[in-house]
Amino acid sequence: MTTIDYESKIPNNVELSSDKRLQRALEHWLPQYLQWWHEMGPTDFETKDVYLRTAISVDSDGWAQFGHVKMPDYRWGIFLAEGNKDRKIPFGDHMGEDAWQQVPGEYRNWLRRVIVTQADTEPASVEQQRLLAHTAPSLYDMRNLFQVNVEEGRHLWAMVYLLHTYFGKDGREEAEELLERRSGNPDHPRILGTFNEPCRSWLDFFCFTMFTDRDGKFQLLSLAESGFDPLARTCRFMLTEEAHHMFVGQTGVGRVVQRACEVMKEVGRDPKAVREQGAIDLPTLQRYVNFWVSSSNDLYGAEVSSNSANYFGASLKGRAWEEKKYDDHTALEQSKDIETWDGKTLSHEEVPLRNAMNEVLREEYIEDNQKGINYWNRIIKEQGVDFELRLPNRRFNRNIGMYAGYRFDLDGKPIDEAAWKAGESAWLPTEDDRVYIDSLMVKVTEPGKFASWIAPPPKGINGNPLDFEYVRL
């Protein structure tokens, strides 16, 4: 087990004190980060004690401790998973070579781009969620929001460490820029579109942590295979924290589903009747699912991509579970049958596998999403309600890739603009939906109490009861 040095100004397990130049650079970045947190982190809760978990080692077993801490005092730091001095690059053109401990010069720009794009998502989600605590449905949920926020902040630290350590002046400038972009800012937005979407309700938050953080899981899984060993080790540890974010989303939506079903058993399926009881009707939930799934599908990029081929060939970004799941790790002689769209007709085409790596990862993501949908549908079935949630087809409501700019229904059938306009209000959240959901967002702060639109979880956090004071207000 590798313990973490919490005596240092910046907690770490990378012997930061042995590199004084790097230590000074990161200590210079620290107050800028704290200022960003003060301006863009959860508003009005900096003085409150929150029951947070903090990493004490990078071992997968028993790696965290829990306790009340004020968020600005949370010990963000730099944690890499255990290294393997004999590790070999597991895929691509450099398969079998010793894993790189320094940036290979010929791939410097590509690698920096990969790291910056991942890094930019971390502060973006904090910015998207900064107002949500004001409408938290319980102290339990407020605490989970704050836990997600501080861990996204630590993930930013993880990537900034790589930029500072391995990319010199360029890396330092990129690290500064990460604190200057703002989610949704029309003049200086975050890099990826989904991370500029407003997250104005807790239903948005639960869908975001379910679907968008799940994209994060698969991006981290692919980077955890990287031939650049510091990146691989960083992402392996980040995955241990990312699991909690998806838990918050999947169980959060599950509790919304459960409460809806309880109300439906009393008043029937009519969405209006469900809303009159202060719950979220399942058709409205489905529209929110459709929005966040389709937006998150865009995060994988184009279906056929030269960038994906370059990153795989350069051994920078592999497939999820590359070493465990696949036999051929070069992808040179293989092809993939993918569905293509020329603006008029859907057909199939064999493309070189390396050029289809985005689609390989997206398929893994869709399959994982379906497991979450199945989990929610089991709740509905157990409650005896006749309704099924579903995933929209990957072609639905896309803004990136070959389907961008074209219209498809939930089943992926091509439709014209008139049919889209006719169906849009049944497929995606309307402003009326958002106004209604906003009306439910009233903060509940009595320990053990929950808002009318969400069921309590089956148990508390770290063995504590539901009426534990998870946030001391």
Secondary structure, 3 states (H helix, E strand, C coil): CCECECCCCCCECCCHHHCHHHHHHHHHHHHHHHHHHHHHCCCCCCCCEEEEEEECECCCCCCEEEEEEEHHHCCCCECCCCCCCCCECCCHHHCCCECECCCCHHHHHHHHHHHHHHHHHHHHHHHHCCCHHHHCCCHHHHHHHHHHHHHHHHHHHHHHHHHHHHCHHHHHHHHHHHCCCCCCCCCCCCCCHHHHCCCCCHHHHHHHHHHHHHHHHHHHHHHCCCCEHHHHHHHHHHHHHHHHHHHHHHHHHHHHHHHHHHHHHHHCCCHHHHHHCCCCCHHHHHHHHHHHHHHHHHHHCCCCCHHHHHHHHCCCCCCCCHHHHCCCCCCCCCEEEEEEECCCCEEEEEEEHHHHHHHHHHHHHHHHHHHHHHHHHHHHHHCCCCCCCCCCCCCCCCCCCCCCCCCECCCCCECCHHHHHHHHHHHCCCHHHHHHHHHHCCCCCCCCCCCCCCCCCCCCCCCCCCCCCCEEC
